[in-house]
Amino acid sequence: MNAPDPKTAIRDKALEAGFDAVGFTRAELGETAREGLADYLAQGYHGDMGWMAETAERRGDPRTLWPEARSVVVLAQNYGPAHDPLTLLEHPTRGGISVYARNRDYHDIVKKRLKQLARWMHGELGCQVKVFVDTAPVMEKPLAQRAGIGWQGKHTNLVSREWGSWLFLGEVFTDLDLAPDTGERDFCGRCRRCLDACPTDAFPAPYTLDARRCISYLTIEHKGHIPRELRAKMGNRIYGCDDCLAVCPWNKFARRTREERFFDRAELTAPYLSDLVRLDEAGFRQVFSGSPIKRAGRDRFVRNVMIAIGNSGEAGLIPDVRDRLGDESPLVRATAVWALGRLANAETVERERERFLPAETDAQVREEWSAVPAAQTA
């Protein structure tokens, strides 16, 4: 019997390794992708993610990462949830964590499988290989579209006719000259559910995301104080946001992931805000060991939790807010002041102001105290 062609062999091995979709494309991107990236950066939509601008040249051309690359094997891993993640928004005393972050860090799992496939390709096909996940300057979604796995929807995420919106991506670059698959076309049509679902109006236009207004960016990437005008819109979303993904009609074809390490950890499915807000540095590291949430750090995470508490309308959480008014982190103290203004009456606010403001040294926290009356009437 004749041996299978390299593409068939690679596809079979990738599926055997646990990937759910495989596609092939040239190690190149069209001018449209490069121009789109340049315009995105020129508009400042990347916020304070300066690394996007610093690596723009490499992002726009895969061969700047590895000049010998001829083809890219694009791999996709389904992480579809068992239940609609938006139902948690109806429980304001619980914290909403993005589906992708409710268990093990996918970077570790996907990269291990990429390396397994790459080692096999090197050994069996005699080719050179390099592997990448989304921490590298690779425009993964345009490559995935060119490889036929899905298309970049109006919410800027990848959409698959087979898997919906729940896919992790990774790539194996190789010096093999493999015939490219047919690229996927756009099936969004007139639908704009993802755009209309965004709580913070982060889409200035279809296919364009202003990260500075995106809850995922604000709760994960943004290191500073979240703008006051956006805090109330965040609801109980404390790490990431799935709204634009979850409402996509193509999710009718989505299936729950078969990877157990992506199943929801019970303690991260609907955690009580009152438990999370009490985490110190050691407790944070213990709870989120092996989780992607750990990269945000304790202070940013508790900042997010405090905003969710301020949005909860639950006066029973005021004692937890008071405890954080003296937190070591100015970031946490500032959001605690805001949350107190949302939950407590004027008498309580004034009493805590007299207690904490005289000793406060951080300018932003002092500014939050001055803005409390406005927050109370918002």
Sequence and secondary structure as in RCSB ss.txt:
>XXXX:A:sequence
MNAPDPKTAIRDKALEAGFDAVGFTRAELGETAREGLADYLAQGYHGDMGWMAETAERRGDPRTLWPEARSVVVL
AQNYGPAHDPLTLLEHPTRGGISVYARNRDYHDIVKKRLKQLARWMHGELGCQVKVFVDTAPVMEKPLAQRAGIG
WQGKHTNLVSREWGSWLFLGEVFTDLDLAPDTGERDFCGRCRRCLDACPTDAFPAPYTLDARRCISYLTIEHKGH
IPRELRAKMGNRIYGCDDCLAVCPWNKFARRTREERFFDRAELTAPYLSDLVRLDEAGFRQVFSGSPIKRAGRDR
FVRNVMIAIGNSGEAGLIPDVRDRLGDESPLVRATAVWALGRLANAETVERERERFLPAETDAQVREEWSAVPAA
QTA
>XXXX:A:secstr
     HHHHHHHHHHHHT SEEEEEES   HHHHHHHHHHHHTTTTTT HHHHHTHHHHT GGGT TT  EEEEE
EEE   SS GGGGGG TTB EE GGGSSS HHHHHHHHHHHHHHHHHHHH   EEEE TTSS  HHHHHHHTTS 
EE TTSSEEBTTTBT EEEEEEEESS            TT  HHHHH TT   SBTTB  GGG HHIIIII  S 
  HHHHGGGTTEEE   HHHHT GGGGG    S GGGS  HHHHS BHHHHTT  HHHHHHHTTTSGGGGG HHH
HHHHHHHHHHHH  GGGHHHHHHHTT S HHHHHHHHHHHHHHS HHHHHHHHHHHGGG   HHHHHHHHHHHHH
HT 
